[in-house]
Amino acid sequence: MKTLPDPRNLAHKHIRAMMQVWRDDKLKPPTIQTYLSFLRGLAVWTGKPGFVRGPACYGLELDEYQRHEAAERDKSWPAQGIDNSAASRLARSLSARAQSVFLMSSMMGRPCREGVAADPMIASP
């Protein structure tokens, strides 16, 4: 039976080969950045911190690994014509849970999904 490759044998030739596969597959920059992050984690785990270099060192062009994201429009509540105090009153009238989600998202600057995921029973004494 053939044994699995030892991850401690990771070499730059392996990373260059993966970069070529990612280039051929036309992966998007965020995906390449995520995969490189995984490889960096593997390198640290195997005792090689700093082993994985930047994408340019492996032959990728800037437009192949740099994100090109910019907001096309303002998605904030005031830009959408939503009155914060009216939304607060509405949340308070719905339930304590809705109010806590609203407070987390509006006053603490957290995404709404974090307010929904938060469990107030854990935080309360």
HELIX and SHEET records of a PDB file:
HELIX    1   1 PRO A    7  ASN A    9  5                                   3    
HELIX    2   2 HIS A   12  ASP A   24  1                                  13    
HELIX    3   3 PRO A   29  TRP A   45  1                                  17    
HELIX    4   4 PRO A   55  TYR A   58  5                                   4    
HELIX    5   5 LEU A   62  TYR A   65  1                                   4    
HELIX    6   6 PRO A   78  GLN A   80  5                                   3    
HELIX    7   7 ASN A   84  LEU A   94  1                                  11    
HELIX    8   8 ALA A   96  SER A  106  1                                  11    
HELIX    9   9 CYS A  112  ALA A  117  1                                   6    
HELIX   10  10 PRO A  120  ALA A  123  1                                   4    
END                                                                             
